[in-house]
Amino acid sequence: MLKVQNLKKYFGGVKAVDDCSFEVEKGTITALIGPNGAGKSTVFNIVSGILKADEGQVNFDDVDIANLKPEKISNLGISRLFQQSKLFNNISVRENLLLALDNEDTKFWKNFLGLNKIGESKGKKIREMLKLVNLEKFENTSAKDLSYGQKRLIELIRTILNPHKFLMLDEPVAGVNPKLREKISDILLQEKAKPAFAEATAGKAILLIEHDMNFTLNVADRVIVLEKGKVIAEGKPEEIKNNPEVLEAYLGE
């Protein structure tokens, strides 16, 4: 589904991403790990169109997206959860979620300005997702009045509601308590368990960055380890967990 080939990105004399190559297959949850400065976020920013690659290719469903604009990449079916909050604080939870369902330019601005009515099917979908994270009573609450953990859950389900084939999750459990980490883990595993997720021609995939290794090794099918912009190891969680180099350098054991 996603194939990164010989990707390079420089910031002055710093090689943030240096000849990086890896693949993410349909029907899988893949984790990208490594220490601070390994190049994980830079790779994410290139894949989602925020940064332009200096060299290399990023192929998504056989389309080279390495230098496309973010909105075009999103329209191809890539939905991203950012590390920092991207909710619109001055509108309600429901309105934030509706923006994900109607993300075309004209519908987006009508929804943002409160000019569109929510249809029953969309309203039902929003309520179902809020129920999934036990936040249905906050449907009409302004986003600015949510706690950090509540905002993180709303951002996650908004990312899932955004029409997609490929989810990119940047530190989904950073700063949340153990109970919420467990809830987010359950949501991702439920997504993966859906029959359509692993469908041969129209399947989906998830790529995540996360420093919480217990969470990562619990949800990921495959783990890719970066160091100084290069892939130094990849494999199943059990293989990565028992890799002496990875244990010493990245898991702190």
HELIX and SHEET records of a PDB file:
HELIX    1   1 LYS A   40  VAL A   47  1                                   8    
HELIX    2   2 PRO A   70  ASN A   75  1                                   6    
HELIX    3   3 VAL A   93  LEU A  101  1                                   9    
HELIX    4   4 ASP A  105  PHE A  112  1                                   8    
HELIX    5   5 GLU A  120  LEU A  132  1                                  13    
HELIX    6   6 GLU A  136  PHE A  138  5                                   3    
HELIX    7   7 ALA A  143  ASP A  145  5                                   3    
HELIX    8   8 TYR A  148  LEU A  161  1                                  14    
HELIX    9   9 PRO A  178  ALA A  193  1                                  16    
HELIX   10  10 PRO A  195  ALA A  198  5                                   4    
HELIX   11  11 MET A  213  VAL A  219  1                                   7    
HELIX   12  12 PRO A  237  LYS A  241  1                                   5    
HELIX   13  13 PRO A  244  ALA A  249  1                                   6    
SHEET    1   A 4 VAL A  14  VAL A  24  0                                        
SHEET    2   A 4 LEU A   2  PHE A  11 -1                                        
SHEET    3   A 4 GLU A  55  PHE A  60 -1                                        
SHEET    4   A 4 VAL A  63  ASP A  64 -1                                        
SHEET    1   B 6 ILE A  78  LEU A  81  0                                        
SHEET    2   B 6 PHE A 166  ASP A 170  1                                        
SHEET    3   B 6 ALA A 205  ILE A 209  1                                        
SHEET    4   B 6 ILE A  29  ILE A  33  1                                        
SHEET    5   B 6 ARG A 222  GLU A 227  1                                        
SHEET    6   B 6 LYS A 230  GLY A 235 -1                                        
END                                                                             
